[in-house]
Amino acid sequence: MSKAAVACDAAEGLQAAKLQAAIGAELELKKCQRQSRVSSERSGLGHLPRATCRRKRSNETTSWISPAGFPSKPHQIPAQACARVGASRVSRTDICSLSVAPPTLPDALTEKANVRLLGDRMRALSLTVPLGGSIVEVGTLTGTLRRYMLGRLKPSRLVAIDVSDIAISMCKKQHADQIAAGTVQCLLGDSKKMLATLPEDSVDLMYIDGEHSYGGVCADLEAARTKVKPGGLMVLNDYYLMETLFMGWPRQASVAHAGRWGVYGVIHAANEFILRYQWELVYMTLHPRNEPDIAIRRPAARSA
Ligand SMILES: C[S@@+](CC[C@H](N)C(=O)[O-])C[C@H]1O[C@@H](n2cnc3c(N)ncnc32)[C@H](O)[C@@H]1O
């Protein structure tokens, strides 16, 4: 494990003791392998079988998944939602998001028979979102997805949110009639604030595609969480570890990537959210330019 990884883990409040145990186990393993190589060379017997040197299990790998398939104690995710310490301070190059893996989703969640892998994000929405529902799009830009959703999902209400004047002016221009009819709303402002104005339990599809930093996604998820109807869908775009597209030299070559919309943290934020609130995984999409969607469903119980 690199020094950078250790520093990031500590900065994020992950348990240093566990890290130390993992490092200790790594060092012990290497020492054992070195000794066994020397002794086997001396004896002329060749390398000793690998099993002679075993990595000591560190606490890190234990008790993560409860019998029910969810963590009995979410010790890989912050105690408070969105409290990945230091996340708000990292900018441009998010070394931590590269060296510290996001929390893993347990197999019990990903291997369910009804979790689907679909080829196209738009078709995926057509397959899973009820016609005539209520839709919110966080981050609407030029309206590619918005127009598709209006055309194919025939929502009774679509709210498009964006922090960009240009994006919202386009939205208003393109949908003047639907705005007058009360079907479409184009809201200018920061998504967290705009989401807070929506009624609770009112949205069938919440599509999150705004700020892509850990803090941004995490805050959007928290703000959107109770706005989605129980049983409703939340879809996150760009569910991948780091942005590699659309960047010019020299950033393209750098190890830590600053994304188009900020430092990346979509998987970190999404996985923490899924584990914390135990939302059901519905589908993932493949994307030719690596911009997959992940769809999760709010549990029917209102407590989630
Ligand atoms: C990837 S684009 C959205 C693309 C669109 N969803 C689609 O699929 O056609 C991201 C958008 O999020 C907006 N955005 C970034 N940060 C935001 C924030 N904090 N609040 C609202 N919108 C934000 C950007 O202005 C940009 O228009």
The ligand as an ORCA input file, in Angstrom:
! r2SCAN-3c Opt
* xyz 0 1
  C     -23.527     16.065    -17.874
  S     -24.456     17.503    -17.946
  C     -26.115     16.934    -17.971
  C     -26.498     16.179    -19.221
  C     -27.941     15.758    -19.283
  N     -28.380     15.122    -18.065
  C     -28.149     14.781    -20.412
  O     -27.991     13.572    -20.203
  O     -28.470     15.218    -21.527
  C     -24.232     18.154    -16.338
  C     -25.012     19.446    -16.051
  O     -25.022     19.609    -14.641
  C     -25.012     20.975    -14.359
  N     -24.577     21.180    -12.967
  C     -23.323     21.038    -12.461
  N     -23.322     21.302    -11.149
  C     -24.602     21.611    -10.793
  C     -25.239     21.978     -9.585
  N     -24.561     22.077     -8.428
  N     -26.564     22.237     -9.609
  C     -27.274     22.123    -10.755
  N     -26.719     21.783    -11.943
  C     -25.407     21.520    -11.973
  C     -24.073     21.553    -15.405
  O     -24.337     22.949    -15.589
  C     -24.415     20.707    -16.628
  O     -25.350     21.356    -17.441
*
